[in-house]
Amino acid sequence: HPDSTTQDDRWDCVDIKAVRALSQPVTLEQIKAEDRLADMALVRSSRLSVQPVTDVEWDLVCRLGKTDP
């Protein structure tokens, strides 16, 4: 939906809600150390506030966080 903090029509806002917390936090350092996540948007462009995450990436992050996907 349109971003209510600006009149610029090019800006959108995305509402998200966590489903549940990870059993163990996963740090950016851990993600960057995982070779299989080297192509993840978070690693390639860390300034993104909202980013796509593939199913494979999500599974790996959940495993790092000791949580079932």
Predicted model as a PDB file, atoms N, CA, C, CB and O in Angstrom, pLDDT in the B-factor column:
MODEL        1                                                                  
ATOM      1  N   HIS A   1       0.845  -1.177   0.000  1.00 91.00           N  
ATOM      2  CA  HIS A   1       0.000   0.000   0.000  1.00 91.00           C  
ATOM      3  C   HIS A   1       0.885   1.233   0.000  1.00 91.00           C  
ATOM      4  CB  HIS A   1      -0.958   0.001   1.214  1.00 91.00           C  
ATOM      5  O   HIS A   1       2.074   1.124   0.303  1.00 91.00           O  
ATOM      6  N   PRO A   2       0.349   2.409  -0.330  1.00 92.00           N  
ATOM      7  CA  PRO A   2       1.165   3.622  -0.384  1.00 92.00           C  
ATOM      8  C   PRO A   2       1.791   3.948   0.979  1.00 92.00           C  
ATOM      9  CB  PRO A   2       0.318   4.801  -0.865  1.00 92.00           C  
ATOM     10  O   PRO A   2       1.176   3.744   2.026  1.00 92.00           O  
ATOM     11  N   ASP A   3       3.011   4.453   0.941  1.00 91.00           N  
ATOM     12  CA  ASP A   3       3.727   4.852   2.158  1.00 91.00           C  
ATOM     13  C   ASP A   3       3.112   6.144   2.687  1.00 91.00           C  
ATOM     14  CB  ASP A   3       5.259   5.038   1.882  1.00 91.00           C  
ATOM     15  O   ASP A   3       3.113   7.164   1.998  1.00 91.00           O  
ATOM     16  N   SER A   4       2.592   6.100   3.901  1.00 93.00           N  
ATOM     17  CA  SER A   4       1.912   7.272   4.486  1.00 93.00           C  
ATOM     18  C   SER A   4       2.873   8.354   4.958  1.00 93.00           C  
ATOM     19  CB  SER A   4       1.053   6.838   5.647  1.00 93.00           C  
ATOM     20  O   SER A   4       2.434   9.425   5.375  1.00 93.00           O  
ATOM     21  N   THR A   5       4.181   8.093   4.899  1.00 92.00           N  
ATOM     22  CA  THR A   5       5.156   9.082   5.380  1.00 92.00           C  
ATOM     23  C   THR A   5       5.636  10.008   4.272  1.00 92.00           C  
ATOM     24  CB  THR A   5       6.347   8.381   6.003  1.00 92.00           C  
ATOM     25  O   THR A   5       6.447  10.902   4.516  1.00 92.00           O  
ATOM     26  N   THR A   6       5.134   9.795   3.039  1.00 93.00           N  
ATOM     27  CA  THR A   6       5.566  10.634   1.924  1.00 93.00           C  
ATOM     28  C   THR A   6       4.421  10.824   0.936  1.00 93.00           C  
ATOM     29  CB  THR A   6       6.791  10.015   1.218  1.00 93.00           C  
ATOM     30  O   THR A   6       3.494  10.016   0.878  1.00 93.00           O  
ATOM     31  N   GLN A   7       4.497  11.884   0.173  1.00 94.00           N  
ATOM     32  CA  GLN A   7       3.527  12.134  -0.897  1.00 94.00           C  
ATOM     33  C   GLN A   7       4.017  11.559  -2.221  1.00 94.00           C  
ATOM     34  CB  GLN A   7       3.262  13.642  -1.044  1.00 94.00           C  
ATOM     35  O   GLN A   7       3.309  11.627  -3.225  1.00 94.00           O  
ATOM     36  N   ASP A   8       5.216  10.995  -2.231  1.00 95.00           N  
ATOM     37  CA  ASP A   8       5.828  10.437  -3.433  1.00 95.00           C  
ATOM     38  C   ASP A   8       5.155   9.098  -3.764  1.00 95.00           C  
ATOM     39  CB  ASP A   8       7.369  10.254  -3.239  1.00 95.00           C  
ATOM     40  O   ASP A   8       5.267   8.139  -2.999  1.00 95.00           O  
ATOM     41  N   ASP A   9       4.461   9.035  -4.895  1.00 92.00           N  
ATOM     42  CA  ASP A   9       3.730   7.831  -5.297  1.00 92.00           C  
ATOM     43  C   ASP A   9       4.642   6.648  -5.615  1.00 92.00           C  
ATOM     44  CB  ASP A   9       2.875   8.136  -6.499  1.00 92.00           C  
ATOM     45  O   ASP A   9       4.166   5.520  -5.746  1.00 92.00           O  
ATOM     46  N   ARG A  10       5.943   6.891  -5.738  1.00 91.00           N  
ATOM     47  CA  ARG A  10       6.870   5.800  -6.051  1.00 91.00           C  
ATOM     48  C   ARG A  10       7.171   4.936  -4.833  1.00 91.00           C  
ATOM     49  CB  ARG A  10       8.166   6.360  -6.614  1.00 91.00           C  
ATOM     50  O   ARG A  10       7.715   3.841  -4.976  1.00 91.00           O  
ATOM     51  N   TRP A  11       6.823   5.416  -3.622  1.00 90.00           N  
ATOM     52  CA  TRP A  11       7.132   4.689  -2.392  1.00 90.00           C  
ATOM     53  C   TRP A  11       5.940   3.849  -1.955  1.00 90.00           C  
ATOM     54  CB  TRP A  11       7.534   5.663  -1.273  1.00 90.00           C  
ATOM     55  O   TRP A  11       4.808   4.329  -1.897  1.00 90.00           O  
ATOM     56  N   ASP A  12       6.215   2.595  -1.651  1.00 88.00           N  
ATOM     57  CA  ASP A  12       5.197   1.694  -1.134  1.00 88.00           C  
ATOM     58  C   ASP A  12       5.577   1.242   0.264  1.00 88.00           C  
ATOM     59  CB  ASP A  12       5.012   0.482  -2.064  1.00 88.00           C  
ATOM     60  O   ASP A  12       6.731   1.362   0.675  1.00 88.00           O  
ATOM     61  N   CYS A  13       4.614   0.730   0.980  1.00 87.00           N  
ATOM     62  CA  CYS A  13       4.823   0.233   2.334  1.00 87.00           C  
ATOM     63  C   CYS A  13       4.304  -1.202   2.392  1.00 87.00           C  
ATOM     64  CB  CYS A  13       4.108   1.144   3.396  1.00 87.00           C  
ATOM     65  O   CYS A  13       3.271  -1.524   1.805  1.00 87.00           O  
ATOM     66  N   VAL A  14       5.024  -2.049   3.101  1.00 84.00           N  
ATOM     67  CA  VAL A  14       4.636  -3.448   3.243  1.00 84.00           C  
ATOM     68  C   VAL A  14       4.426  -3.738   4.722  1.00 84.00           C  
ATOM     69  CB  VAL A  14       5.711  -4.404   2.630  1.00 84.00           C  
ATOM     70  O   VAL A  14       5.298  -3.450   5.542  1.00 84.00           O  
ATOM     71  N   ASP A  15       3.285  -4.300   5.065  1.00 87.00           N  
ATOM     72  CA  ASP A  15       3.008  -4.690   6.446  1.00 87.00           C  
ATOM     73  C   ASP A  15       3.384  -6.157   6.608  1.00 87.00           C  
ATOM     74  CB  ASP A  15       1.504  -4.448   6.821  1.00 87.00           C  
ATOM     75  O   ASP A  15       2.966  -7.005   5.820  1.00 87.00           O  
ATOM     76  N   ILE A  16       4.172  -6.447   7.632  1.00 85.00           N  
ATOM     77  CA  ILE A  16       4.565  -7.827   7.893  1.00 85.00           C  
ATOM     78  C   ILE A  16       4.327  -8.152   9.361  1.00 85.00           C  
ATOM     79  CB  ILE A  16       6.047  -8.064   7.512  1.00 85.00           C  
ATOM     80  O   ILE A  16       4.265  -7.258  10.205  1.00 85.00           O  
ATOM     81  N   LYS A  17       4.197  -9.430   9.649  1.00 89.00           N  
ATOM     82  CA  LYS A  17       4.003  -9.866  11.019  1.00 89.00           C  
ATOM     83  C   LYS A  17       4.759 -11.182  11.204  1.00 89.00           C  
ATOM     84  CB  LYS A  17       2.480 -10.026  11.356  1.00 89.00           C  
ATOM     85  O   LYS A  17       4.643 -12.093  10.383  1.00 89.00           O  
ATOM     86  N   ALA A  18       5.514 -11.273  12.262  1.00 88.00           N  
ATOM     87  CA  ALA A  18       6.248 -12.503  12.543  1.00 88.00           C  
ATOM     88  C   ALA A  18       5.262 -13.606  12.902  1.00 88.00           C  
ATOM     89  CB  ALA A  18       7.276 -12.289  13.688  1.00 88.00           C  
ATOM     90  O   ALA A  18       4.299 -13.377  13.634  1.00 88.00           O  
ATOM     91  N   VAL A  19       5.509 -14.790  12.387  1.00 89.00           N  
ATOM     92  CA  VAL A  19       4.670 -15.946  12.712  1.00 89.00           C  
ATOM     93  C   VAL A  19       5.098 -16.510  14.063  1.00 89.00           C  
ATOM     94  CB  VAL A  19       4.766 -17.038  11.603  1.00 89.00           C  
ATOM     95  O   VAL A  19       4.262 -16.846  14.901  1.00 89.00           O  
ATOM     96  N   ARG A  20       6.403 -16.608  14.261  1.00 91.00           N  
ATOM     97  CA  ARG A  20       6.957 -17.048  15.544  1.00 91.00           C  
ATOM     98  C   ARG A  20       8.431 -16.680  15.570  1.00 91.00           C  
ATOM     99  CB  ARG A  20       6.756 -18.590  15.763  1.00 91.00           C  
ATOM    100  O   ARG A  20       9.039 -16.455  14.524  1.00 91.00           O  
ATOM    101  N   ALA A  21       8.995 -16.620  16.746  1.00 93.00           N  
ATOM    102  CA  ALA A  21      10.421 -16.313  16.898  1.00 93.00           C  
ATOM    103  C   ALA A  21      11.254 -17.554  16.620  1.00 93.00           C  
ATOM    104  CB  ALA A  21      10.720 -15.774  18.316  1.00 93.00           C  
ATOM    105  O   ALA A  21      10.793 -18.679  16.815  1.00 93.00           O  
ATOM    106  N   LEU A  22      12.477 -17.346  16.166  1.00 94.00           N  
ATOM    107  CA  LEU A  22      13.418 -18.452  16.030  1.00 94.00           C  
ATOM    108  C   LEU A  22      13.830 -18.897  17.424  1.00 94.00           C  
ATOM    109  CB  LEU A  22      14.664 -18.043  15.179  1.00 94.00           C  
ATOM    110  O   LEU A  22      13.872 -18.084  18.347  1.00 94.00           O  
ATOM    111  N   SER A  23      14.130 -20.162  17.583  1.00 96.00           N  
ATOM    112  CA  SER A  23      14.567 -20.676  18.882  1.00 96.00           C  
ATOM    113  C   SER A  23      15.889 -20.049  19.312  1.00 96.00           C  
ATOM    114  CB  SER A  23      14.703 -22.199  18.832  1.00 96.00           C  
ATOM    115  O   SER A  23      16.161 -19.885  20.501  1.00 96.00           O  
ATOM    116  N   GLN A  24      16.701 -19.704  18.321  1.00 97.00           N  
ATOM    117  CA  GLN A  24      17.996 -19.082  18.585  1.00 97.00           C  
ATOM    118  C   GLN A  24      18.182 -17.971  17.561  1.00 97.00           C  
ATOM    119  CB  GLN A  24      19.172 -20.130  18.517  1.00 97.00           C  
ATOM    120  O   GLN A  24      17.993 -18.213  16.369  1.00 97.00           O  
ATOM    121  N   PRO A  25      18.544 -16.760  17.980  1.00 96.00           N  
ATOM    122  CA  PRO A  25      18.755 -15.671  17.014  1.00 96.00           C  
ATOM    123  C   PRO A  25      19.831 -16.033  15.997  1.00 96.00           C  
ATOM    124  CB  PRO A  25      19.141 -14.376  17.744  1.00 96.00           C  
ATOM    125  O   PRO A  25      20.784 -16.744  16.317  1.00 96.00           O  
ATOM    126  N   VAL A  26      19.674 -15.540  14.769  1.00 96.00           N  
ATOM    127  CA  VAL A  26      20.657 -15.741  13.713  1.00 96.00           C  
ATOM    128  C   VAL A  26      21.234 -14.381  13.373  1.00 96.00           C  
ATOM    129  CB  VAL A  26      20.028 -16.430  12.450  1.00 96.00           C  
ATOM    130  O   VAL A  26      20.500 -13.469  12.990  1.00 96.00           O  
ATOM    131  N   THR A  27      22.539 -14.240  13.512  1.00 94.00           N  
ATOM    132  CA  THR A  27      23.191 -12.954  13.271  1.00 94.00           C  
ATOM    133  C   THR A  27      23.554 -12.788  11.800  1.00 94.00           C  
ATOM    134  CB  THR A  27      24.445 -12.820  14.138  1.00 94.00           C  
ATOM    135  O   THR A  27      23.638 -13.762  11.052  1.00 94.00           O  
ATOM    136  N   LEU A  28      23.765 -11.553  11.404  1.00 91.00           N  
ATOM    137  CA  LEU A  28      24.227 -11.264  10.051  1.00 91.00           C  
ATOM    138  C   LEU A  28      25.588 -11.929   9.822  1.00 91.00           C  
ATOM    139  CB  LEU A  28      24.316  -9.729   9.813  1.00 91.00           C  
ATOM    140  O   LEU A  28      25.866 -12.415   8.726  1.00 91.00           O  
ATOM    141  N   GLU A  29      26.409 -11.949  10.828  1.00 94.00           N  
ATOM    142  CA  GLU A  29      27.719 -12.606  10.727  1.00 94.00           C  
ATOM    143  C   GLU A  29      27.555 -14.092  10.391  1.00 94.00           C  
ATOM    144  CB  GLU A  29      28.510 -12.442  12.047  1.00 94.00           C  
ATOM    145  O   GLU A  29      28.293 -14.621   9.561  1.00 94.00           O  
ATOM    146  N   GLN A  30      26.602 -14.763  11.025  1.00 96.00           N  
ATOM    147  CA  GLN A  30      26.347 -16.179  10.737  1.00 96.00           C  
ATOM    148  C   GLN A  30      25.865 -16.366   9.301  1.00 96.00           C  
ATOM    149  CB  GLN A  30      25.309 -16.749  11.720  1.00 96.00           C  
ATOM    150  O   GLN A  30      26.301 -17.286   8.608  1.00 96.00           O  
ATOM    151  N   ILE A  31      24.974 -15.500   8.864  1.00 94.00           N  
ATOM    152  CA  ILE A  31      24.448 -15.592   7.507  1.00 94.00           C  
ATOM    153  C   ILE A  31      25.556 -15.380   6.490  1.00 94.00           C  
ATOM    154  CB  ILE A  31      23.327 -14.572   7.292  1.00 94.00           C  
ATOM    155  O   ILE A  31      25.646 -16.115   5.507  1.00 94.00           O  
ATOM    156  N   LYS A  32      26.403 -14.377   6.719  1.00 93.00           N  
ATOM    157  CA  LYS A  32      27.506 -14.108   5.795  1.00 93.00           C  
ATOM    158  C   LYS A  32      28.546 -15.223   5.803  1.00 93.00           C  
ATOM    159  CB  LYS A  32      28.170 -12.787   6.147  1.00 93.00           C  
ATOM    160  O   LYS A  32      29.246 -15.415   4.809  1.00 93.00           O  
ATOM    161  N   ALA A  33      28.658 -15.952   6.894  1.00 96.00           N  
ATOM    162  CA  ALA A  33      29.627 -17.048   6.989  1.00 96.00           C  
ATOM    163  C   ALA A  33      29.122 -18.314   6.307  1.00 96.00           C  
ATOM    164  CB  ALA A  33      29.945 -17.344   8.451  1.00 96.00           C  
ATOM    165  O   ALA A  33      29.907 -19.229   6.058  1.00 96.00           O  
ATOM    166  N   GLU A  34      27.850 -18.383   6.006  1.00 96.00           N  
ATOM    167  CA  GLU A  34      27.255 -19.568   5.373  1.00 96.00           C  
ATOM    168  C   GLU A  34      27.381 -19.434   3.857  1.00 96.00           C  
ATOM    169  CB  GLU A  34      25.753 -19.742   5.793  1.00 96.00           C  
ATOM    170  O   GLU A  34      26.666 -18.643   3.242  1.00 96.00           O  
ATOM    171  N   ASP A  35      28.290 -20.206   3.253  1.00 97.00           N  
ATOM    172  CA  ASP A  35      28.533 -20.125   1.809  1.00 97.00           C  
ATOM    173  C   ASP A  35      27.275 -20.298   0.984  1.00 97.00           C  
ATOM    174  CB  ASP A  35      29.535 -21.160   1.399  1.00 97.00           C  
ATOM    175  O   ASP A  35      27.135 -19.669  -0.065  1.00 97.00           O  
ATOM    176  N   ARG A  36      26.353 -21.143   1.438  1.00 96.00           N  
ATOM    177  CA  ARG A  36      25.126 -21.393   0.675  1.00 96.00           C  
ATOM    178  C   ARG A  36      24.186 -20.186   0.664  1.00 96.00           C  
ATOM    179  CB  ARG A  36      24.400 -22.597   1.246  1.00 96.00           C  
ATOM    180  O   ARG A  36      23.207 -20.181  -0.083  1.00 96.00           O  
ATOM    181  N   LEU A  37      24.463 -19.163   1.481  1.00 96.00           N  
ATOM    182  CA  LEU A  37      23.644 -17.944   1.494  1.00 96.00           C  
ATOM    183  C   LEU A  37      24.359 -16.761   0.835  1.00 96.00           C  
ATOM    184  CB  LEU A  37      23.269 -17.582   2.931  1.00 96.00           C  
ATOM    185  O   LEU A  37      23.930 -15.615   0.976  1.00 96.00           O  
ATOM    186  N   ALA A  38      25.435 -17.039   0.126  1.00 96.00           N  
ATOM    187  CA  ALA A  38      26.231 -15.972  -0.498  1.00 96.00           C  
ATOM    188  C   ALA A  38      25.439 -15.132  -1.492  1.00 96.00           C  
ATOM    189  CB  ALA A  38      27.424 -16.571  -1.199  1.00 96.00           C  
ATOM    190  O   ALA A  38      25.734 -13.951  -1.676  1.00 96.00           O  
ATOM    191  N   ASP A  39      24.434 -15.727  -2.134  1.00 95.00           N  
ATOM    192  CA  ASP A  39      23.636 -14.986  -3.116  1.00 95.00           C  
ATOM    193  C   ASP A  39      22.381 -14.366  -2.518  1.00 95.00           C  
ATOM    194  CB  ASP A  39      23.249 -15.897  -4.251  1.00 95.00           C  
ATOM    195  O   ASP A  39      21.595 -13.753  -3.240  1.00 95.00           O  
ATOM    196  N   MET A  40      22.180 -14.513  -1.215  1.00 94.00           N  
ATOM    197  CA  MET A  40      20.989 -13.954  -0.556  1.00 94.00           C  
ATOM    198  C   MET A  40      21.006 -12.429  -0.673  1.00 94.00           C  
ATOM    199  CB  MET A  40      20.927 -14.386   0.946  1.00 94.00           C  
ATOM    200  O   MET A  40      22.060 -11.807  -0.541  1.00 94.00           O  
ATOM    201  N   ALA A  41      19.846 -11.831  -0.920  1.00 91.00           N  
ATOM    202  CA  ALA A  41      19.754 -10.373  -1.082  1.00 91.00           C  
ATOM    203  C   ALA A  41      20.333  -9.633   0.121  1.00 91.00           C  
ATOM    204  CB  ALA A  41      18.297  -9.956  -1.294  1.00 91.00           C  
ATOM    205  O   ALA A  41      20.964  -8.588  -0.043  1.00 91.00           O  
ATOM    206  N   LEU A  42      20.129 -10.155   1.315  1.00 90.00           N  
ATOM    207  CA  LEU A  42      20.656  -9.525   2.523  1.00 90.00           C  
ATOM    208  C   LEU A  42      22.179  -9.426   2.496  1.00 90.00           C  
ATOM    209  CB  LEU A  42      20.213 -10.301   3.753  1.00 90.00           C  
ATOM    210  O   LEU A  42      22.747  -8.449   2.984  1.00 90.00           O  
ATOM    211  N   VAL A  43      22.835 -10.425   1.931  1.00 91.00           N  
ATOM    212  CA  VAL A  43      24.295 -10.450   1.862  1.00 91.00           C  
ATOM    213  C   VAL A  43      24.795  -9.547   0.743  1.00 91.00           C  
ATOM    214  CB  VAL A  43      24.802 -11.886   1.652  1.00 91.00           C  
ATOM    215  O   VAL A  43      25.794  -8.847   0.906  1.00 91.00           O  
ATOM    216  N   ARG A  44      24.109  -9.560  -0.380  1.00 89.00           N  
ATOM    217  CA  ARG A  44      24.533  -8.769  -1.541  1.00 89.00           C  
ATOM    218  C   ARG A  44      24.221  -7.286  -1.394  1.00 89.00           C  
ATOM    219  CB  ARG A  44      23.871  -9.297  -2.791  1.00 89.00           C  
ATOM    220  O   ARG A  44      24.991  -6.456  -1.880  1.00 89.00           O  
ATOM    221  N   SER A  45      23.124  -6.925  -0.744  1.00 84.00           N  
ATOM    222  CA  SER A  45      22.717  -5.525  -0.620  1.00 84.00           C  
ATOM    223  C   SER A  45      22.084  -5.321   0.754  1.00 84.00           C  
ATOM    224  CB  SER A  45      21.722  -5.119  -1.759  1.00 84.00           C  
ATOM    225  O   SER A  45      20.860  -5.346   0.887  1.00 84.00           O  
ATOM    226  N   SER A  46      22.903  -5.124   1.756  1.00 66.00           N  
ATOM    227  CA  SER A  46      22.428  -5.104   3.141  1.00 66.00           C  
ATOM    228  C   SER A  46      21.578  -3.882   3.498  1.00 66.00           C  
ATOM    229  CB  SER A  46      23.600  -5.167   4.063  1.00 66.00           C  
ATOM    230  O   SER A  46      21.119  -3.775   4.636  1.00 66.00           O  
ATOM    231  N   ARG A  47      21.360  -2.977   2.574  1.00 72.00           N  
ATOM    232  CA  ARG A  47      20.551  -1.795   2.884  1.00 72.00           C  
ATOM    233  C   ARG A  47      19.070  -2.006   2.602  1.00 72.00           C  
ATOM    234  CB  ARG A  47      21.048  -0.609   2.093  1.00 72.00           C  
ATOM    235  O   ARG A  47      18.264  -1.097   2.803  1.00 72.00           O  
ATOM    236  N   LEU A  48      18.709  -3.182   2.144  1.00 64.00           N  
ATOM    237  CA  LEU A  48      17.300  -3.446   1.858  1.00 64.00           C  
ATOM    238  C   LEU A  48      16.516  -3.596   3.149  1.00 64.00           C  
ATOM    239  CB  LEU A  48      17.148  -4.704   0.994  1.00 64.00           C  
ATOM    240  O   LEU A  48      16.931  -4.326   4.050  1.00 64.00           O  
ATOM    241  N   SER A  49      15.392  -2.914   3.244  1.00 71.00           N  
ATOM    242  CA  SER A  49      14.557  -3.068   4.430  1.00 71.00           C  
ATOM    243  C   SER A  49      13.577  -4.223   4.259  1.00 71.00           C  
ATOM    244  CB  SER A  49      13.798  -1.771   4.724  1.00 71.00           C  
ATOM    245  O   SER A  49      13.177  -4.855   5.237  1.00 71.00           O  
ATOM    246  N   VAL A  50      13.196  -4.497   3.020  1.00 74.00           N  
ATOM    247  CA  VAL A  50      12.343  -5.626   2.697  1.00 74.00           C  
ATOM    248  C   VAL A  50      13.017  -6.328   1.530  1.00 74.00           C  
ATOM    249  CB  VAL A  50      10.859  -5.181   2.353  1.00 74.00           C  
ATOM    250  O   VAL A  50      13.440  -5.687   0.569  1.00 74.00           O  
ATOM    251  N   GLN A  51      13.113  -7.642   1.618  1.00 84.00           N  
ATOM    252  CA  GLN A  51      13.845  -8.361   0.585  1.00 84.00           C  
ATOM    253  C   GLN A  51      13.228  -9.721   0.328  1.00 84.00           C  
ATOM    254  CB  GLN A  51      15.306  -8.514   0.975  1.00 84.00           C  
ATOM    255  O   GLN A  51      12.570 -10.288   1.200  1.00 84.00           O  
ATOM    256  N   PRO A  52      13.443 -10.242  -0.865  1.00 87.00           N  
ATOM    257  CA  PRO A  52      12.968 -11.598  -1.130  1.00 87.00           C  
ATOM    258  C   PRO A  52      13.876 -12.613  -0.445  1.00 87.00           C  
ATOM    259  CB  PRO A  52      12.906 -11.868  -2.649  1.00 87.00           C  
ATOM    260  O   PRO A  52      15.083 -12.403  -0.324  1.00 87.00           O  
ATOM    261  N   VAL A  53      13.285 -13.705  -0.004  1.00 92.00           N  
ATOM    262  CA  VAL A  53      14.034 -14.819   0.586  1.00 92.00           C  
ATOM    263  C   VAL A  53      13.489 -16.089  -0.062  1.00 92.00           C  
ATOM    264  CB  VAL A  53      13.897 -14.862   2.180  1.00 92.00           C  
ATOM    265  O   VAL A  53      12.288 -16.355  -0.001  1.00 92.00           O  
ATOM    266  N   THR A  54      14.364 -16.863  -0.676  1.00 96.00           N  
ATOM    267  CA  THR A  54      13.910 -18.095  -1.320  1.00 96.00           C  
ATOM    268  C   THR A  54      13.579 -19.138  -0.258  1.00 96.00           C  
ATOM    269  CB  THR A  54      14.985 -18.636  -2.298  1.00 96.00           C  
ATOM    270  O   THR A  54      13.952 -19.000   0.908  1.00 96.00           O  
ATOM    271  N   ASP A  55      12.878 -20.173  -0.679  1.00 96.00           N  
ATOM    272  CA  ASP A  55      12.549 -21.272   0.235  1.00 96.00           C  
ATOM    273  C   ASP A  55      13.818 -21.933   0.764  1.00 96.00           C  
ATOM    274  CB  ASP A  55      11.663 -22.317  -0.471  1.00 96.00           C  
ATOM    275  O   ASP A  55      13.899 -22.273   1.945  1.00 96.00           O  
ATOM    276  N   VAL A  56      14.801 -22.113  -0.101  1.00 96.00           N  
ATOM    277  CA  VAL A  56      16.064 -22.733   0.309  1.00 96.00           C  
ATOM    278  C   VAL A  56      16.772 -21.853   1.339  1.00 96.00           C  
ATOM    279  CB  VAL A  56      16.982 -22.972  -0.919  1.00 96.00           C  
ATOM    280  O   VAL A  56      17.264 -22.354   2.350  1.00 96.00           O  
ATOM    281  N   GLU A  57      16.825 -20.533   1.083  1.00 96.00           N  
ATOM    282  CA  GLU A  57      17.453 -19.607   2.035  1.00 96.00           C  
ATOM    283  C   GLU A  57      16.724 -19.644   3.370  1.00 96.00           C  
ATOM    284  CB  GLU A  57      17.463 -18.169   1.474  1.00 96.00           C  
ATOM    285  O   GLU A  57      17.361 -19.677   4.423  1.00 96.00           O  
ATOM    286  N   TRP A  58      15.393 -19.637   3.337  1.00 95.00           N  
ATOM    287  CA  TRP A  58      14.609 -19.646   4.569  1.00 95.00           C  
ATOM    288  C   TRP A  58      14.874 -20.917   5.377  1.00 95.00           C  
ATOM    289  CB  TRP A  58      13.112 -19.524   4.249  1.00 95.00           C  
ATOM    290  O   TRP A  58      15.022 -20.867   6.598  1.00 95.00           O  
ATOM    291  N   ASP A  59      14.931 -22.048   4.687  1.00 96.00           N  
ATOM    292  CA  ASP A  59      15.232 -23.315   5.370  1.00 96.00           C  
ATOM    293  C   ASP A  59      16.585 -23.250   6.062  1.00 96.00           C  
ATOM    294  CB  ASP A  59      15.208 -24.487   4.374  1.00 96.00           C  
ATOM    295  O   ASP A  59      16.723 -23.699   7.201  1.00 96.00           O  
ATOM    296  N   LEU A  60      17.586 -22.696   5.383  1.00 96.00           N  
ATOM    297  CA  LEU A  60      18.922 -22.585   5.980  1.00 96.00           C  
ATOM    298  C   LEU A  60      18.934 -21.645   7.186  1.00 96.00           C  
ATOM    299  CB  LEU A  60      19.924 -22.095   4.936  1.00 96.00           C  
ATOM    300  O   LEU A  60      19.550 -21.950   8.207  1.00 96.00           O  
ATOM    301  N   VAL A  61      18.256 -20.509   7.068  1.00 96.00           N  
ATOM    302  CA  VAL A  61      18.191 -19.563   8.190  1.00 96.00           C  
ATOM    303  C   VAL A  61      17.481 -20.222   9.373  1.00 96.00           C  
ATOM    304  CB  VAL A  61      17.454 -18.251   7.772  1.00 96.00           C  
ATOM    305  O   VAL A  61      17.915 -20.072  10.515  1.00 96.00           O  
ATOM    306  N   CYS A  62      16.404 -20.945   9.111  1.00 96.00           N  
ATOM    307  CA  CYS A  62      15.697 -21.638  10.182  1.00 96.00           C  
ATOM    308  C   CYS A  62      16.597 -22.684  10.845  1.00 96.00           C  
ATOM    309  CB  CYS A  62      14.423 -22.302   9.637  1.00 96.00           C  
ATOM    310  O   CYS A  62      16.592 -22.828  12.067  1.00 96.00           O  
ATOM    311  N   ARG A  63      17.366 -23.407  10.037  1.00 96.00           N  
ATOM    312  CA  ARG A  63      18.291 -24.392  10.630  1.00 96.00           C  
ATOM    313  C   ARG A  63      19.327 -23.698  11.508  1.00 96.00           C  
ATOM    314  CB  ARG A  63      19.001 -25.210   9.523  1.00 96.00           C  
ATOM    315  O   ARG A  63      19.645 -24.180  12.595  1.00 96.00           O  
ATOM    316  N   LEU A  64      19.857 -22.557  11.036  1.00 96.00           N  
ATOM    317  CA  LEU A  64      20.811 -21.800  11.857  1.00 96.00           C  
ATOM    318  C   LEU A  64      20.143 -21.340  13.149  1.00 96.00           C  
ATOM    319  CB  LEU A  64      21.365 -20.581  11.074  1.00 96.00           C  
ATOM    320  O   LEU A  64      20.790 -21.272  14.194  1.00 96.00           O  
ATOM    321  N   GLY A  65      18.860 -21.027  13.080  1.00 96.00           N  
ATOM    322  CA  GLY A  65      18.106 -20.588  14.249  1.00 96.00           C  
ATOM    323  C   GLY A  65      17.486 -21.721  15.039  1.00 96.00           C  
ATOM    324  O   GLY A  65      16.675 -21.490  15.936  1.00 96.00           O  
ATOM    325  N   LYS A  66      17.867 -22.949  14.706  1.00 96.00           N  
ATOM    326  CA  LYS A  66      17.393 -24.140  15.405  1.00 96.00           C  
ATOM    327  C   LYS A  66      15.857 -24.169  15.497  1.00 96.00           C  
ATOM    328  CB  LYS A  66      18.006 -24.201  16.808  1.00 96.00           C  
ATOM    329  O   LYS A  66      15.282 -24.457  16.547  1.00 96.00           O  
ATOM    330  N   THR A  67      15.216 -23.860  14.354  1.00 95.00           N  
ATOM    331  CA  THR A  67      13.762 -23.779  14.286  1.00 95.00           C  
ATOM    332  C   THR A  67      13.275 -24.516  13.047  1.00 95.00           C  
ATOM    333  CB  THR A  67      13.288 -22.304  14.269  1.00 95.00           C  
ATOM    334  O   THR A  67      13.896 -24.427  11.988  1.00 95.00           O  
ATOM    335  N   ASP A  68      12.184 -25.233  13.168  1.00 91.00           N  
ATOM    336  CA  ASP A  68      11.560 -25.900  12.028  1.00 91.00           C  
ATOM    337  C   ASP A  68      10.962 -24.832  11.099  1.00 91.00           C  
ATOM    338  CB  ASP A  68      10.458 -26.916  12.505  1.00 91.00           C  
ATOM    339  O   ASP A  68      10.253 -23.941  11.567  1.00 91.00           O  
ATOM    340  N   PRO A  69      11.236 -24.911   9.799  1.00 87.00           N  
ATOM    341  CA  PRO A  69      10.674 -23.899   8.893  1.00 87.00           C  
ATOM    342  C   PRO A  69       9.205 -23.913   8.840  1.00 87.00           C  
ATOM    343  CB  PRO A  69      11.186 -24.076   7.536  1.00 87.00           C  
ATOM    344  O   PRO A  69       8.606 -23.116   8.119  1.00 87.00           O  
TER     345      PRO A  69                                                      
ENDMDL                                                                          
END                                                                             
